[in-house]
Amino acid sequence: MAAKDTPTSDMKVGIIGSGLIGQSWAMLFASAGYQVGIYDVEIEQVKKALQNIEQQLLDLEEQGLLRGNLNKQEQRERIAAASTIGDCVKGAFYIQECVPERLDIKKGVWGEVDKIVNVDVIMASSSSSLLPSKISDNLKHRNRFVVSHPTNPPFYAPLVEIIPAPWTDDDVVPTTKSLLERIGQVPVVLKKEIDGFVLNRIQYSIIGEAWRLINDDIISAEDLDKVMSTGLGVRYAFMGPLETAYLNADGMKSYIERYAEMIYRIQTSFGQPLPMGGKTGDKIQKELESYVCPVERVTERRQWRDKRLAALAKLKKEMDKGDSAS
């Protein structure tokens, strides 16, 4: 599949939905110089979003973590509120939808957009699990549709999954990939649709086994989180599970010879997934309130999270520069 010419930074991007994901997308595109129109059904929500973006840009500037070559004000000036969905997508070469994860809502939004876009626009959804074929099946321009699923929070966790529908034009995926690389994200391409995509399938498999271990009273919720944050998560910050296995032995063949039988034995003990909720859900909720924070302070804890993710992103960027220079 061949990409069309890489979009230039004076072009326009439309963002539909001004929540946390929409705000992050707006900041990412603005950091690369794109003109951004952002729309929401509630104009007050857009005003609050722009205020929040301004504060985030200020914080990033103070921390030396602004992306791109533009200063805080130049980036902010590239993001404008759109009063209608038509104003948002008018003249846009790329549209990123960030509305709630409900098929009826997404189909309704894209039904409106479909009536007013041109034939070359790329229409991307931030869906975290809904298949692109389910969202776009009735669209006139469904051949221009793709899912661009970001990792939350997108500004600090740069992975984006690109998932085409069976009828997506050949140029859409490579052009989208090139665009996302230009704004500093790390796109990966799924060769075909699968329920939940890849990131969430892996994430849910971890949550599933965590749930079972807590349900069976093997470990506390707090210690389970430590297994990830001070164990697996530390090495997964720089390499994935396959590279980890590769380096933990003398290559993958060696890893298979040493551990395959044991891994298979343990995997077969997992059993069927347990439904989330019930007494185990209450237990986990209570523990999280104790060692993370009360629910009322979740926003404050997110800021704690984002600060650390930003510092990690900065470290990885510096180390990557060192690798390329050596």
C-alpha positions in Angstrom: 0.0 0.0 0.0 1.4 3.4 -1.0 0.9 6.6 0.9 -0.2 9.8 -0.9 2.0 12.9 -0.4 2.6 13.6 3.3 0.2 16.3 4.4 1.9 19.7 5.0 1.6 21.5 8.3 -0.5 24.3 7.0 -3.4 21.9 6.4 -6.4 21.5 8.6 -7.4 18.6 11.0 -10.9 18.3 12.4 -11.4 16.9 15.9 -14.9 15.8 16.9 -15.3 15.4 20.7 -13.5 17.7 23.2 -12.9 15.3 26.1 -9.5 14.3 27.3 -8.7 12.2 24.2 -9.9 15.0 21.9 -7.8 17.5 23.7 -4.7 15.4 23.4 -5.2 14.9 19.7 -5.7 18.6 19.2 -2.4 19.3 21.1 -0.5 16.7 19.1 -1.6 18.0 15.7 -1.0 21.6 16.8 2.5 20.8 18.0 3.3 19.8 14.4 1.9 23.0 13.0 -1.5 21.8 11.8 -4.6 24.0 12.0 -7.1 22.3 14.3 -10.8 22.7 14.5 -12.4 21.1 17.6 -16.1 20.5 18.0 -18.5 19.2 20.6 -22.3 19.2 20.9 -21.9 21.4 24.0 -20.1 24.6 23.1 -19.3 25.2 26.8 -17.4 21.9 26.8 -15.2 23.2 24.0 -14.5 26.4 25.9 -13.5 24.3 28.9 -11.4 22.1 26.7 -9.5 25.1 25.2 -8.8 26.4 28.7 -7.5 23.0 29.8 -5.3 22.8 26.7 -3.9 26.2 27.4 -3.0 25.1 31.0 -1.5 21.8 29.7 0.7 23.7 27.2 1.9 26.0 29.9 2.8 23.1 32.2 4.6 21.3 29.3 6.5 24.5 28.5 7.6 24.9 32.1 8.8 21.2 32.1 10.6 21.5 28.8 8.3 18.9 27.3 6.6 20.8 24.5 6.5 18.8 21.3 7.6 20.2 18.0 9.4 23.5 17.3 6.5 25.9 18.1 6.2 27.7 21.4 3.2 27.4 23.7 1.3 30.4 22.2 2.0 29.4 18.6 0.5 25.9 19.3 -2.5 27.3 21.2 -3.3 29.7 18.3 -3.5 26.7 15.9 -6.5 25.3 17.8 -9.9 26.9 17.3 -13.4 26.1 18.5 -15.9 25.1 15.8 -19.5 26.1 16.4 -20.9 23.3 14.1 -19.8 19.9 12.9 -19.7 21.4 9.4 -17.3 24.1 10.4 -15.1 21.6 12.2 -14.7 19.3 9.1 -14.8 22.0 6.4 -11.5 22.0 4.6 -10.0 19.3 6.8 -7.9 16.6 5.1 -8.1 14.4 8.2 -10.8 14.0 10.8 -10.3 12.4 14.2 -13.5 11.4 16.0 -13.4 11.1 19.8 -17.0 10.7 21.0 -18.1 8.1 23.6 -17.5 4.4 22.9 -21.0 3.7 21.8 -21.8 2.4 18.3 -25.0 4.3 17.9 -23.3 7.6 18.8 -20.3 7.0 16.5 -22.5 6.0 13.6 -24.7 9.1 14.1 -21.7 11.4 14.1 -20.2 9.8 11.0 -23.5 9.8 9.3 -23.5 13.6 9.6 -19.9 14.0 8.5 -20.4 11.6 5.5 -22.9 14.1 3.9 -20.4 17.0 3.8 -16.9 15.7 3.3 -15.0 15.4 0.1 -13.9 12.1 -1.5 -10.2 12.4 -0.4 -10.6 13.1 3.3 -9.4 10.5 5.8 -12.1 9.7 8.5 -10.5 8.2 11.6 -12.2 7.1 14.8 -10.5 6.9 18.2 -12.6 3.8 19.0 -10.9 1.5 21.5 -12.8 -1.7 20.5 -15.5 -1.1 18.0 -14.6 -2.5 14.6 -14.2 0.0 11.8 -16.5 -2.2 9.6 -19.3 -1.9 12.2 -18.9 1.9 12.4 -18.6 2.7 8.7 -20.7 0.0 7.0 -23.4 2.4 5.9 -21.2 5.4 4.9 -21.0 6.7 1.3 -17.3 7.4 1.9 -16.6 4.2 3.9 -13.6 3.6 1.7 -11.9 6.5 3.5 -12.6 5.2 7.0 -10.0 3.8 9.5 -9.7 3.5 13.2 -6.8 5.3 14.9 -6.9 4.1 18.4 -4.6 6.0 20.8 -3.2 4.9 24.1 -4.5 6.8 27.0 -3.2 9.4 27.7 -2.1 10.0 24.0 0.2 12.9 24.7 2.5 10.8 26.9 1.9 7.2 25.6 2.5 7.6 21.9 1.3 4.2 20.6 -1.6 4.4 18.1 -3.2 1.3 16.6 -4.3 1.8 13.0 -7.1 -0.6 11.9 -8.6 -0.5 8.4 -12.0 -1.9 7.4 -12.1 -4.5 4.7 -13.1 -1.8 2.2 -10.6 0.9 3.3 -8.7 2.4 0.3 -5.0 1.3 0.0 -3.6 4.7 0.5 -5.5 5.5 3.8 -3.4 3.4 6.2 0.1 4.4 5.0 -1.0 8.1 4.8 -2.4 7.9 8.3 0.7 6.2 9.5 2.9 8.9 8.0 0.8 11.6 9.5 0.9 10.1 13.0 4.7 9.7 12.8 5.0 13.3 11.8 3.2 14.4 15.0 5.4 12.2 17.1 3.2 9.2 17.7 4.2 5.6 17.2 1.7 3.9 14.9 1.3 0.2 14.5 -0.8 -1.4 11.8 -3.2 -4.3 12.3 -3.4 -6.3 9.1 -7.1 -7.1 9.7 -9.9 -6.4 12.2 -10.1 -8.3 15.5 -12.4 -7.6 18.4 -10.7 -5.4 21.0 -7.7 -4.8 18.7 -4.2 -5.7 20.1 -3.5 -3.3 23.0 -6.7 -4.0 24.8 -6.6 -7.8 24.1 -3.2 -7.9 25.8 -4.4 -5.5 28.6 -7.6 -7.5 29.2 -5.7 -10.7 29.4 -3.5 -9.2 32.2 -6.6 -7.8 34.0 -8.3 -11.2 33.7 -5.5 -13.1 35.4 -5.0 -10.3 38.0 -8.7 -10.6 38.8 -8.4 -14.4 39.2 -5.4 -14.1 41.5 -7.2 -11.6 43.7 -10.4 -13.5 43.6 -8.6 -16.7 44.7 -6.9 -14.8 47.5 -3.4 -15.4 46.2 -2.3 -11.7 46.4 -3.6 -8.3 47.3 -4.6 -5.7 44.8 -1.8 -3.5 45.9 0.9 -6.2 45.6 -0.5 -7.2 42.2 0.0 -3.7 41.0 3.5 -3.8 42.3 4.2 -6.9 40.2 3.5 -4.7 37.1 4.9 -1.3 38.2 8.2 -2.6 39.7 8.6 -5.8 37.8 7.1 -6.4 34.3 6.3 -2.8 33.7 9.9 -1.6 34.3 11.3 -3.7 31.5 8.2 -3.4 29.3 8.8 0.4 29.2 11.7 -0.2 26.8 10.9 -3.6 25.2 8.0 -5.8 24.6 7.4 -9.4 25.9 8.9 -11.0 22.8 12.1 -9.1 23.0 12.2 -9.7 26.7 12.0 -13.4 26.1 14.6 -13.1 23.3 17.1 -11.4 25.7 16.3 -13.6 28.7 17.8 -16.6 26.8 20.1 -17.0 23.9 17.4 -16.0 21.4 13.8 -17.2 20.9 14.7 -20.8 20.0 16.7 -21.0 23.2 13.8 -19.5 25.2 11.4 -22.0 23.7 13.7 -24.9 24.6 14.0 -23.8 28.2 10.6 -22.5 29.0 7.9 -23.5 26.5 6.7 -26.6 28.4 6.5 -24.7 31.7 4.7 -21.8 30.1 2.2 -24.0 28.4 1.5 -25.9 31.7 0.8 -22.6 33.5 -1.3 -21.2 30.6 -3.6 -24.2 30.7 -4.3 -23.6 34.4 -5.9 -20.2 33.7 -9.4 -21.5 33.0 -12.3 -19.5 31.7 -12.3 -15.7 32.3 -14.1 -14.5 35.5 -16.8 -11.8 35.1 -15.7 -8.5 36.7 -17.8 -7.3 39.6 -19.3 -8.8 42.7 -17.4 -9.2 46.0 -14.1 -9.2 44.3 -14.9 -6.0 42.5 -15.9 -4.4 45.9 -12.7 -5.7 47.5 -10.5 -4.2 44.7 -12.4 -0.9 44.8 -11.8 -0.6 48.6 -8.1 -1.5 48.3 -7.5 1.0 45.4 -9.2 3.8 47.4 -6.7 3.0 50.2 -3.4 2.8 48.3 -4.1 4.9 45.2 -6.6 7.7 46.3 -10.2 8.3 47.1 -12.4 8.5 43.9 -12.8 12.3 44.5 -9.0 12.7 44.0 -8.7 10.8 40.8 -8.0 14.0 38.7 -5.1 14.8 41.0 -3.8 11.3 40.7 -4.0 11.5 36.9 -1.8 14.6 37.1 0.7 12.5 39.2 0.5 9.8 36.5 1.0 12.2 33.6 4.0 13.9 35.2 5.8 10.5 35.5 4.8 9.5 32.0 6.1 12.8 30.7 9.4 12.2 32.5 9.7 8.7 31.2 8.9 9.9 27.6 11.7 12.5 28.0 14.1 9.9 29.2 13.3 7.5 26.4 13.7 10.3 23.8 17.1 11.2 25.2 18.2 7.6 25.2 16.9 7.1 21.7 19.0 10.0 20.6 22.0 8.5 22.2 21.4 5.2 20.5 21.2 6.9 17.0 24.3 8.9 17.7 26.4 5.9 18.7 
